[in-house]
Amino acid sequence: MPKLPANPRNKTGARRVRARRRWLWVSVLAVLSVLLAVCLVYGFWASIFNLNEVKEMSERSTVLDMDGKIYSRLQGENRVTVKLDEVSPDFVKALLAREDSRFYKHRGVDPIGIARALVRNIGRGSAREGASTLTQQLARNSFPLGGKNIHRKILEAFVSLRIEQHFTKDEILEAYMNRIYFGSGVYGIETASLAYFGKRAKELKLGEAAMIAGIIRAPTYYSPFRNPKGAAQQRNQVLERLAKLETITPAQVAAAREAPLALAKKKTVSTQENYAMDAVRRELDLLLTDEQRGDGGLKIYTTIDPALQKAAQTALDAELTKVEQRPGYKHPKRADFSAEAKAQELGTPYLQGALVAIDNRSGGIRALVGGRDFQESKYNRAIQPEAARQVGSTFKPFVYAAAYQRGMLPGASIDDGPIHPGEIRTAANWTPDNSDGTYKGPMRAEEGLIQSRNTMSVRIGERAGLPAIGKVAGACGIEGMPQQPAVYLGAFEQTVADLTAAYTVFPNGGLRRQSYIIERIDDPAGETLYRAAHVQTRALDPGTAWLTTQALQKVMERGTGTAAKSMGFTRTAAGKTGTTNDFRDAWFVGFTSSLTCGVWVGLDKPETIVNKGYGAALALPVWSATMGGASAQRYPAQAFRSDEPTRRVSVCAISNELATTACDRAGAAYSIDLPQSHIPRDPCGTHRGSILAGSDRDAGPKRSVPQSIFRSFRKFFGGE
């Protein structure tokens, strides 16, 4: 049978089928190639992210006050991290119901969730419902994945797959709850719970947990502080979702919906921006590395007393405002400046001041104020080296202490007459006078300190000698004292913090306790990074400290500090005023048995503040208001006591030795209580006679025969 010719149409059809198959295979291979390329590119891209950063999240460091209570937070995200078991189970259920009910079933990307969202969005004609899993949300919150586009979504999915491989589900959930933003400036569930309800995350009730979970998608818009109605609606949606998933019962839903949202009246975590916190930050710059500070999460235990800090800040501004309101006050007033004009990084044109209060018992700084308002001027006049000012008569106690250590006694006769040219050996032409222009002749040495007599202080300074005074000042923490006679009257500069710290030596019986504002720093794991050393050294002998304190106490009773009583301060205290030339600086530094406070008042550009602007008139009111506001229970003002035994003896005002009958006839004998180490051993060599009753040779410290001989030679040749 002959073979029929092939049908051309069949050949054409076969070619078409083969062509379609080739095209299909090419298309499949192309798609597979594209998918492979996508997987390779995005897989490699996802691999460059360090997954350890998922758990390493920025957290504000917490600053605690002297009682261990939260005082402030440092810069950074307002977050406190917690463990999963420190969070209410109700919140965990609410979060998963709201954001990812299949969280424990998928591996980072949920195909079922994507399909469900796609169907719903097609039905609604919009892309209102997303399909991001909780892991995907964590990925984009942990890493910079880009903007809202297809590239970010693909990269997000690949990073999520890596996260699921690297961490357990519970670890992912914990990281998510600690990382995400909950509105109102707070990050993480612990901080959100504290901010919105004033309670820890583990204490959240069902309705509260549902509300916080409900606002996650739009935390700013649904913040219960701004939109309580909207927040309540979101809470109800979460409760309904929980019921639909049969996680809670309808009765629980009803009860939670009816419960009122008892929001906290204010955020429990505040940020103090003041001069004390500025001092803390400056210390942290010295104590920690940049990395330690930047990582955050530190617990910084400080010595700040919030109540005293507030009292000091209020007192400073209130008293300086009174000065500005005096008739004829010539300088610009703070009230005359707008908020913008007040904001200064350095000095201001209006009256300023500074204050530091230190706990004598520890050296801890309880209050530190570097100006009238930190928001107006960041210039910290209490501690910045460039803010050091001339200290004036507040330095005189150290001059007298040096003289006491060299054998002078409080009742020694010192001339208050004018300083004559050539009298001061190293400054022949220097003839300082008394601030009131009067001269009272010979007086007891301590009166020079009590009444702040310049001529007496200069003569006592000469008697002690510049080297001895410099040694005392240095031991007390006053550095940079020039070797010039003008220092007897405080003609050199110190900061308020350093001068105040030096004064704590007197109530502490001669011990210098290093002042500090940071007690301890712990890292996020609870390991201690730093602990204050509590350095303590002997600056003065106890007897010298007590004798100086006795004179400074009399300053408050009948000297330049008596005005404190009329200002309402009646506790046992001691202190010293200070005023510099032309009334450019006004000082008062004083102490009780437990607290020392120093105050400076002046203009940032030194000028006369007011006529007769003495320390007693300008600085003492600030000191009195601050110390009067200090808790009597926390800072008791006990009587000043000598750390060594004292004994009443009769001594000669001329020779500073045990008084004799001749001293008594000459009117030079007087009785005084002296610390054992300061009681003279020898009878008066100026007035001959037998020792007066009550001036027993055995009263003072024992000296060896060589010491007595050496002392006799020194006296013979004009030594002390």
MARMARMI-412957 format. One line per 8 residues: number of its first residue (from 1); their letters; for each residue x, y, z of C-alpha. Coordinates in nm, 3 decimals. Example, Ala and Ser with C-alpha at 12.3 -4.5 7.8 and 13.67 -1.06 7.14 Angstrom:
1) as) 1.230/-0.450/0.780; 1.367/-0.106/0.714 .
***
This chain:
1) mpklpanp) 0.000/0.000/0.000; 0.148/0.323/-0.099; 0.261/0.563/0.190; 0.047/0.868/0.225; 0.222/1.203/0.229; 0.253/1.375/0.571; -0.005/1.633/0.656; 0.165/1.971/0.665 .
9) rnktgarr) -0.073/2.086/0.934; 0.036/1.803/1.168; 0.400/1.898/1.127; 0.323/2.257/1.202; 0.125/2.158/1.512; 0.408/1.941/1.638; 0.658/2.220/1.593; 0.431/2.452/1.786 .
17) vrarrrwl) 0.397/2.203/2.072; 0.772/2.157/2.086; 0.821/2.531/2.077; 0.573/2.583/2.359; 0.745/2.317/2.562; 1.084/2.479/2.502; 0.938/2.818/2.598; 0.784/2.667/2.908 .
25) wvsvlavl) 1.111/2.507/3.010; 1.299/2.824/2.935; 1.045/3.021/3.140; 1.069/2.774/3.426; 1.446/2.781/3.411; 1.440/3.159/3.395; 1.211/3.180/3.695; 1.421/2.929/3.881 .
33) svllavcl) 1.732/3.121/3.786; 1.575/3.444/3.908; 1.464/3.275/4.229; 1.808/3.127/4.276; 1.966/3.463/4.211; 1.728/3.627/4.456; 1.807/3.365/4.717; 2.179/3.402/4.661 .
41) vygfwasi) 2.175/3.781/4.661; 1.938/3.832/4.950; 2.075/3.534/5.139; 2.423/3.684/5.117; 2.283/4.028/5.200; 2.106/3.888/5.507; 2.422/3.708/5.616; 2.615/4.032/5.666 .
49) fnlnevke) 2.400/4.132/5.965; 2.535/4.040/6.308; 2.247/3.856/6.475; 2.390/3.925/6.819; 2.261/4.278/6.771; 1.905/4.147/6.796; 1.953/4.122/7.172; 2.192/4.415/7.201 .
57) mserstvl) 1.958/4.709/7.221; 2.015/5.062/7.337; 1.895/5.120/7.690; 1.908/5.436/7.895; 2.139/5.426/8.189; 1.958/5.478/8.518; 2.082/5.736/8.767; 1.980/5.664/9.126 .
65) dmdgkiys) 1.982/5.902/9.421; 2.137/5.851/9.765; 1.847/5.625/9.866; 1.873/5.404/9.557; 1.560/5.552/9.399; 1.547/5.649/9.032; 1.657/6.011/8.998; 1.706/6.043/8.623 .
73) rlqgenrv) 1.795/5.871/8.298; 2.081/5.948/8.070; 2.044/6.010/7.697; 1.937/5.722/7.474; 1.623/5.520/7.413; 1.396/5.513/7.717; 1.407/5.141/7.775; 1.446/4.897/8.062 .
81) tvkldevs) 1.499/4.538/7.946; 1.336/4.243/8.124; 1.331/3.866/8.092; 1.033/3.685/7.940; 0.933/3.543/8.277; 0.921/3.899/8.416; 0.630/3.986/8.187; 0.263/3.918/8.259 .
89) pdfvkall) 0.137/3.605/8.075; -0.170/3.810/7.982; 0.049/4.046/7.782; 0.224/3.759/7.605; -0.115/3.617/7.501; -0.244/3.958/7.396; 0.069/4.032/7.193; 0.057/3.705/7.002 .
97) aredsrfy) -0.317/3.737/6.940; -0.269/4.086/6.803; 0.049/4.048/6.602; 0.120/3.682/6.524; -0.114/3.407/6.644; 0.085/3.145/6.449; 0.416/3.256/6.600; 0.506/2.915/6.743 .
105) khrgvdpi) 0.410/2.738/6.416; 0.606/2.919/6.145; 0.979/2.953/6.086; 1.003/3.330/6.050; 0.783/3.377/5.743; 0.422/3.257/5.749; 0.291/3.146/5.403; -0.058/3.088/5.546 .
113) giaralvr) -0.064/3.433/5.696; 0.054/3.584/5.365; -0.218/3.402/5.172; -0.487/3.503/5.421; -0.379/3.868/5.409; -0.368/3.859/5.028; -0.721/3.723/5.001; -0.858/3.979/5.245 .
121) nigrgsar) -0.679/4.269/5.078; -0.813/4.163/4.734; -1.161/4.139/4.878; -1.134/4.488/5.028; -0.963/4.634/4.726; -0.679/4.773/4.939; -0.361/4.665/5.114; -0.485/4.733/5.466 .
129) egastltq) -0.370/4.405/5.621; -0.007/4.314/5.644; 0.142/3.970/5.679; 0.461/4.039/5.870; 0.534/3.790/6.141; 0.658/3.895/6.480; 1.003/3.777/6.373; 0.991/3.998/6.064 .
137) qlarnsfp) 0.895/4.296/6.277; 1.189/4.221/6.504; 1.419/4.203/6.200; 1.323/4.547/6.070; 1.339/4.697/6.419; 1.686/4.550/6.476; 1.857/4.631/6.147; 1.855/4.908/5.882 .
145) lggknihr) 1.679/4.715/5.606; 1.566/5.011/5.397; 1.236/5.184/5.319; 0.891/5.049/5.239; 0.953/4.862/4.914; 0.977/4.510/4.775; 1.350/4.496/4.832; 1.306/4.557/5.206 .
153) kileafvs) 1.031/4.294/5.232; 1.247/4.029/5.067; 1.552/4.115/5.277; 1.333/4.121/5.589; 1.213/3.768/5.512; 1.565/3.633/5.470; 1.688/3.802/5.787; 1.386/3.657/5.969 .
161) lrieqhft) 1.476/3.307/5.854; 1.826/3.357/5.993; 1.688/3.486/6.325; 1.468/3.179/6.359; 1.767/2.954/6.302; 1.983/3.144/6.551; 1.740/3.195/6.843; 1.467/3.002/7.017 .
169) kdeileay) 1.110/3.122/6.993; 1.114/3.246/7.352; 1.434/3.440/7.288; 1.279/3.603/6.983; 0.966/3.693/7.177; 1.170/3.840/7.463; 1.383/4.049/7.226; 1.072/4.176/7.047 .
177) mnriyfgs) 0.900/4.287/7.368; 1.209/4.471/7.486; 1.290/4.638/7.154; 0.973/4.781/6.999; 0.836/5.132/7.046; 0.521/5.171/7.255; 0.461/5.543/7.209; 0.502/5.837/7.450 .
185) gvygieta) 0.880/5.816/7.419; 0.910/5.467/7.572; 1.062/5.147/7.435; 1.004/4.797/7.564; 0.719/4.649/7.764; 0.870/4.725/8.107; 0.903/5.097/8.039; 0.562/5.109/7.868 .
193) slayfgkr) 0.398/4.944/8.167; 0.564/5.188/8.406; 0.476/5.487/8.190; 0.110/5.400/8.126; 0.008/5.224/8.445; 0.285/5.293/8.696; 0.354/4.922/8.750; 0.600/4.654/8.646 .
201) akelklge) 0.528/4.450/8.333; 0.473/4.136/8.537; 0.190/4.311/8.725; -0.021/4.397/8.418; -0.382/4.283/8.426; -0.567/4.148/8.122; -0.728/4.477/8.015; -0.405/4.671/8.064 .
209) aamiagii) -0.205/4.411/7.873; -0.457/4.416/7.586; -0.441/4.794/7.564; -0.061/4.804/7.540; -0.062/4.526/7.281; -0.336/4.708/7.092; -0.143/5.031/7.039; 0.170/4.870/6.890 .
217) raptyysp) 0.068/4.931/6.527; 0.016/5.305/6.576; 0.159/5.388/6.921; 0.172/5.764/6.872; -0.186/5.795/6.744; -0.335/5.554/6.998; -0.133/5.671/7.300; -0.374/5.655/7.595 .
225) frnpkgaa) -0.238/5.989/7.717; -0.347/6.158/7.393; -0.626/5.934/7.266; -0.781/5.733/7.553; -1.091/5.650/7.349; -0.885/5.510/7.063; -0.666/5.314/7.306; -0.978/5.161/7.462 .
233) qqrnqvle) -1.106/5.059/7.118; -0.775/4.887/7.041; -0.793/4.710/7.377; -1.138/4.579/7.291; -1.024/4.452/6.952; -0.743/4.258/7.116; -0.983/4.111/7.373; -1.220/4.001/7.095 .
241) rlakleti) -0.932/3.842/6.910; -0.829/3.654/7.225; -1.184/3.526/7.263; -1.197/3.418/6.898; -0.879/3.220/6.948; -1.041/3.072/7.261; -0.749/3.197/7.470; -0.986/3.364/7.717 .
249) tpaqvaaa) -1.353/3.326/7.797; -1.633/3.570/7.706; -1.671/3.646/8.076; -1.307/3.755/8.094; -1.360/3.973/7.789; -1.659/4.143/7.948; -1.479/4.202/8.276; -1.169/4.344/8.105 .
257) reaplala) -1.378/4.573/7.882; -1.565/4.715/8.179; -1.251/4.777/8.382; -1.149/5.146/8.359; -0.807/5.234/8.218; -0.643/5.358/8.539; -0.357/5.543/8.374; -0.063/5.673/8.572 .
265) kkktvstq) -0.100/6.045/8.645; 0.243/6.109/8.505; 0.531/5.916/8.361; 0.716/5.742/8.639; 1.049/5.778/8.462; 1.163/6.139/8.456; 1.478/6.296/8.324; 1.643/6.552/8.548 .
273) enyamdav) 1.836/6.815/8.358; 2.021/7.015/8.620; 2.370/7.103/8.740; 2.398/6.793/8.959; 2.332/6.570/8.658; 2.586/6.774/8.462; 2.840/6.691/8.732; 2.744/6.322/8.709 .
281) rreldlll) 2.798/6.323/8.332; 3.136/6.489/8.369; 3.241/6.220/8.616; 3.118/5.946/8.384; 3.337/6.089/8.107; 3.636/6.028/8.333; 3.532/5.691/8.474; 3.396/5.508/8.167 .
289) tdeqrgdg) 3.496/5.442/7.809; 3.293/5.581/7.519; 3.168/5.230/7.449; 3.050/5.174/7.807; 2.862/5.502/7.809; 2.717/5.448/7.463; 2.589/5.097/7.528; 2.377/5.222/7.817 .
297) glkiytti) 2.193/4.999/8.058; 2.413/5.112/8.345; 2.294/5.170/8.699; 2.468/5.476/8.837; 2.434/5.516/9.212; 2.492/5.876/9.315; 2.508/6.070/9.641; 2.242/6.324/9.536 .
305) dpalqkaa) 1.969/6.411/9.787; 1.675/6.517/9.563; 1.503/6.716/9.839; 1.817/6.911/9.927; 1.902/6.961/9.560; 1.560/7.114/9.498; 1.582/7.331/9.810; 1.925/7.461/9.706 .
313) qtaldael) 1.816/7.543/9.352; 1.506/7.722/9.477; 1.696/7.914/9.745; 1.964/8.037/9.506; 1.725/8.183/9.250; 1.484/8.322/9.511; 1.753/8.507/9.706; 1.926/8.643/9.396 .
321) tkveqrpg) 1.589/8.767/9.269; 1.556/8.963/9.594; 1.896/9.121/9.532; 1.788/9.225/9.182; 1.475/9.385/9.326; 1.669/9.617/9.556; 1.627/9.987/9.484; 1.904/10.117/9.264 .
329) ykhpkrad) 2.024/9.776/9.146; 2.221/9.860/8.831; 2.281/9.530/8.650; 2.051/9.347/8.406; 1.788/9.138/8.582; 1.706/8.780/8.497; 1.336/8.863/8.469; 1.409/9.112/8.189 .
337) fsaeakaq) 1.535/8.845/7.949; 1.325/8.628/7.721; 1.367/8.252/7.728; 1.567/8.267/7.403; 1.790/8.545/7.532; 1.852/8.358/7.858; 1.982/8.046/7.685; 2.360/8.076/7.713 .
345) elgtpylq) 2.627/7.811/7.691; 2.865/8.022/7.895; 2.806/8.329/8.107; 2.496/8.541/8.147; 2.476/8.919/8.195; 2.259/8.888/8.506; 2.347/8.790/8.863; 2.452/8.431/8.916 .
353) galvaidn) 2.555/8.202/9.198; 2.667/7.850/9.282; 2.629/7.611/9.574; 2.768/7.277/9.686; 2.654/7.076/9.990; 2.865/6.783/10.115; 2.790/6.517/10.374; 3.076/6.542/10.625 .
361) rsggiral) 3.041/6.179/10.726; 3.112/6.036/10.382; 3.226/6.312/10.146; 2.920/6.253/9.930; 2.792/6.559/9.743; 2.425/6.596/9.840; 2.345/6.904/9.631; 2.524/7.089/9.354 .
369) vggrdfqe) 2.391/7.402/9.186; 2.600/7.577/8.923; 2.368/7.863/8.836; 2.013/7.991/8.853; 1.873/7.769/8.577; 2.045/7.491/8.384; 1.817/7.539/8.084; 1.931/7.899/8.056 .
377) skynraiq) 2.301/7.844/8.111; 2.493/7.515/8.100; 2.795/7.690/8.253; 2.848/7.499/8.578; 2.988/7.761/8.813; 3.021/7.509/9.097; 3.279/7.281/8.937; 3.419/7.408/8.609 .
385) peaarqvg) 3.784/7.517/8.655; 3.730/7.835/8.455; 3.455/7.932/8.703; 3.703/7.961/8.992; 3.678/8.295/9.173; 3.875/8.479/9.440; 3.778/8.336/9.777; 3.842/8.638/9.998 .
393) stfkpfvy) 3.805/8.595/10.373; 3.673/8.240/10.341; 4.040/8.138/10.326; 4.122/8.289/10.665; 4.032/7.973/10.864; 4.320/7.791/10.694; 4.559/8.073/10.786; 4.451/8.049/11.150 .
401) aaayqrgm) 4.469/7.669/11.142; 4.831/7.690/11.026; 4.907/7.932/11.309; 4.737/7.705/11.565; 4.945/7.413/11.443; 5.259/7.622/11.502; 5.169/7.697/11.863; 4.952/8.008/11.853 .
409) lpgasidd) 4.652/7.990/12.085; 4.306/8.148/12.037; 4.369/8.401/12.317; 4.704/8.523/12.188; 4.728/8.900/12.174; 4.740/9.023/11.813; 4.745/9.386/11.709; 4.455/9.506/11.495 .
417) gpihpgei) 4.630/9.834/11.417; 4.722/9.953/11.066; 4.984/9.763/10.871; 5.288/9.987/10.837; 5.505/10.004/10.524; 5.784/9.749/10.551; 5.603/9.543/10.817; 5.536/9.257/10.574 .
425) rtaanwtp) 5.881/9.119/10.499; 5.815/8.998/10.144; 5.581/9.281/10.042; 5.715/9.599/10.198; 5.471/9.832/10.022; 5.161/9.622/10.090; 4.948/9.783/10.361; 4.599/9.629/10.355 .
433) dnsdgtyk) 4.333/9.780/10.578; 4.018/9.651/10.744; 3.701/9.643/10.536; 3.519/9.879/10.774; 3.810/10.124/10.787; 3.847/10.096/11.166; 4.124/9.960/11.391; 4.073/9.819/11.740 .
441) gpmraeeg) 4.423/9.765/11.873; 4.538/9.441/12.040; 4.272/9.168/12.057; 4.249/8.794/12.111; 4.370/8.611/11.801; 4.041/8.431/11.740; 3.863/8.769/11.718; 4.050/8.831/11.396 .
449) liqsrntm) 3.864/8.534/11.247; 3.533/8.595/11.423; 3.517/8.961/11.317; 3.711/8.907/10.992; 3.981/9.163/11.075; 4.222/9.189/10.785; 4.519/9.339/10.969; 4.507/9.074/11.239 .
457) svrigera) 4.480/8.799/10.978; 4.782/8.934/10.792; 4.990/8.941/11.111; 4.879/8.590/11.201; 4.963/8.480/10.847; 5.311/8.623/10.886; 5.342/8.446/11.219; 5.248/8.109/11.063 .
465) glpaigkv) 5.449/8.163/10.745; 5.353/8.105/10.382; 5.511/7.756/10.364; 5.308/7.634/10.663; 4.987/7.788/10.528; 5.049/7.635/10.187; 5.103/7.296/10.348; 4.777/7.321/10.542 .
473) agacgieg) 4.584/7.441/10.237; 4.723/7.161/10.021; 4.644/6.898/10.282; 4.284/7.024/10.290; 4.255/7.004/9.911; 4.315/7.367/9.815; 4.557/7.365/9.527; 4.741/7.642/9.349 .
481) mpqqpavy) 4.788/7.875/9.645; 5.047/8.135/9.540; 5.336/8.206/9.775; 5.245/8.571/9.823; 5.126/8.749/10.141; 4.801/8.854/9.970; 4.681/8.495/10.015; 4.631/8.570/10.386 .
489) lgafeqtv) 4.320/8.758/10.270; 4.220/8.505/10.005; 4.356/8.682/9.698; 4.352/8.371/9.479; 4.089/8.160/9.304; 3.911/7.836/9.386; 3.593/7.664/9.270; 3.294/7.640/9.501 .
497) adltaayt) 3.323/7.261/9.506; 3.690/7.257/9.608; 3.656/7.525/9.877; 3.348/7.358/10.026; 3.524/7.021/10.033; 3.821/7.180/10.211; 3.592/7.314/10.485; 3.470/6.962/10.572 .
505) vfpngglr) 3.809/6.908/10.738; 3.699/7.122/11.036; 3.383/6.934/11.144; 3.558/6.605/11.065; 3.824/6.658/11.331; 4.099/6.726/11.078; 4.021/6.433/10.846; 3.985/6.503/10.477 .
513) rqsyiier) 3.732/6.276/10.310; 3.752/6.295/9.932; 3.430/6.447/9.797; 3.248/6.251/9.526; 2.909/6.234/9.353; 2.911/5.878/9.211; 2.905/5.595/9.464; 2.895/5.297/9.228 .
521) iddpaget) 2.838/5.201/8.864; 2.696/4.862/8.767; 2.675/4.728/8.412; 2.356/4.571/8.267; 2.463/4.229/8.400; 2.497/4.364/8.754; 2.876/4.360/8.754; 3.034/4.657/8.930 .
529) lyraahvq) 3.243/4.870/8.694; 3.336/5.135/8.951; 3.308/5.192/9.323; 3.405/5.511/9.510; 3.731/5.463/9.696; 3.628/5.667/10.004; 3.978/5.808/10.041; 4.047/5.954/10.384 .
537) traldpgt) 4.364/6.137/10.491; 4.478/6.337/10.792; 4.488/6.707/10.696; 4.497/6.871/11.041; 4.557/6.740/11.386; 4.226/6.703/11.576; 4.312/6.981/11.819; 4.374/7.235/11.542 .
545) awlttqal) 4.049/7.140/11.369; 3.855/7.184/11.694; 4.013/7.520/11.779; 3.933/7.652/11.431; 3.578/7.518/11.452; 3.529/7.691/11.786; 3.618/8.026/11.631; 3.396/7.962/11.329 .
553) qkvmergt) 3.107/7.873/11.559; 3.151/8.211/11.726; 3.130/8.370/11.380; 2.769/8.250/11.375; 2.702/8.355/11.734; 2.848/8.706/11.743; 3.053/8.759/11.428; 2.987/8.820/11.059 .
561) gtaaksmg) 2.745/8.525/11.037; 2.499/8.629/11.309; 2.237/8.732/11.051; 2.163/8.363/10.991; 1.952/8.360/11.308; 1.730/8.640/11.181; 1.690/8.439/10.860; 1.546/8.151/11.058 .
569) ftrtaagk) 1.851/7.926/11.085; 1.902/7.839/11.452; 2.086/7.506/11.448; 2.438/7.468/11.584; 2.669/7.570/11.302; 2.999/7.732/11.214; 3.113/7.921/10.908; 3.286/8.213/10.746 .
577) tgttndfr) 3.185/8.498/10.517; 3.399/8.620/10.232; 3.398/8.934/10.020; 3.651/9.031/9.754; 3.773/9.374/9.645; 3.508/9.612/9.513; 3.238/9.366/9.624; 3.283/9.150/9.314 .
585) dawfvgft) 3.240/8.815/9.491; 3.028/8.727/9.791; 3.086/8.398/9.975; 2.965/8.202/10.270; 3.092/7.856/10.360; 2.953/7.696/10.674; 2.879/7.363/10.832; 2.691/7.171/11.096 .
593) ssltcgvw) 2.826/6.851/11.248; 2.695/6.653/10.949; 2.667/6.887/10.648; 2.892/7.150/10.489; 2.759/7.401/10.237; 2.941/7.661/10.031; 2.777/7.948/9.841; 2.919/8.198/9.592 .
601) vgldkpet) 2.732/8.494/9.443; 2.857/8.719/9.167; 2.845/8.820/8.801; 3.006/8.599/8.539; 3.202/8.900/8.421; 3.343/9.022/8.754; 3.196/9.358/8.853; 3.078/9.521/9.173 .
609) ivnkgyga) 2.751/9.345/9.257; 2.606/9.611/9.486; 2.756/9.862/9.724; 2.845/9.689/10.050; 2.760/9.354/9.894; 2.927/9.153/10.169; 2.906/8.777/10.190; 2.679/8.811/10.491 .
617) alalpvws) 2.431/9.013/10.284; 2.433/8.817/9.957; 2.557/8.461/10.010; 2.451/8.391/10.369; 2.074/8.413/10.289; 2.115/8.139/10.025; 2.311/7.925/10.271; 2.055/7.975/10.549 .
625) atmggasa) 1.760/7.885/10.326; 1.934/7.575/10.193; 2.063/7.448/10.527; 1.731/7.530/10.691; 1.564/7.310/10.432; 1.793/7.015/10.505; 1.624/6.733/10.693; 1.709/6.755/11.062 .
633) qrypaqaf) 1.673/6.376/11.089; 1.903/6.308/10.797; 2.151/6.584/10.880; 2.155/6.632/11.258; 2.327/6.943/11.392; 2.497/6.816/11.705; 2.734/7.011/11.929; 3.090/7.026/11.801 .
641) rsdeptrr) 3.316/6.808/12.012; 3.691/6.769/12.026; 3.826/6.434/11.911; 4.085/6.447/12.186; 4.050/6.527/12.559; 4.040/6.894/12.654; 4.149/7.061/12.973; 4.103/7.407/13.118 .
649) vsvcaisn) 4.435/7.582/13.170; 4.567/7.933/13.224; 4.797/8.064/12.954; 4.971/8.388/12.870; 4.831/8.594/12.582; 5.177/8.726/12.502; 5.392/8.412/12.503; 5.127/8.141/12.440 .
657) elattacd) 5.282/7.950/12.733; 5.152/7.848/13.072; 5.056/8.157/13.269; 5.251/8.257/13.575; 5.171/8.487/13.865; 5.358/8.762/13.679; 5.138/8.708/13.371; 4.837/8.747/13.595 .
665) ragaaysi) 4.971/9.074/13.741; 5.042/9.202/13.390; 4.683/9.123/13.282; 4.806/8.878/13.021; 4.674/8.557/13.181; 4.351/8.399/13.066; 4.178/8.063/13.109; 4.082/7.846/12.814 .
673) dlpqship) 3.980/7.491/12.732; 4.248/7.340/12.511; 4.290/7.002/12.342; 4.554/6.796/12.516; 4.800/6.826/12.227; 4.782/7.209/12.228; 4.839/7.266/12.599; 5.179/7.436/12.651 .
681) rdpcgthr) 5.440/7.251/12.856; 5.657/7.540/12.968; 5.587/7.839/13.192; 5.583/8.184/13.039; 5.934/8.302/12.956; 5.823/8.661/12.910; 5.671/8.708/13.253; 5.865/8.541/13.531 .
689) gsilagsd) 5.693/8.384/13.828; 5.540/8.063/13.950; 5.282/7.883/13.745; 4.924/7.984/13.823; 4.693/7.731/13.983; 4.515/7.538/13.712; 4.816/7.559/13.479; 4.977/7.233/13.581 .
697) rdagpkrs) 5.300/7.144/13.404; 5.165/6.796/13.350; 4.863/6.925/13.162; 5.029/6.922/12.821; 5.189/6.651/12.612; 5.517/6.508/12.734; 5.838/6.629/12.572; 6.176/6.462/12.587 .
705) vpqsifrs) 6.474/6.651/12.729; 6.630/6.703/12.383; 6.298/6.848/12.259; 6.288/7.093/12.551; 6.647/7.200/12.493; 6.582/7.245/12.121; 6.271/7.455/12.196; 6.470/7.674/12.434 .
713) frkffgge) 6.734/7.740/12.167; 6.462/7.833/11.915; 6.309/8.081/12.160; 6.648/8.231/12.240; 6.716/8.296/11.873; 6.371/8.439/11.806; 6.194/8.128/11.675; 5.838/8.025/11.750 .
***
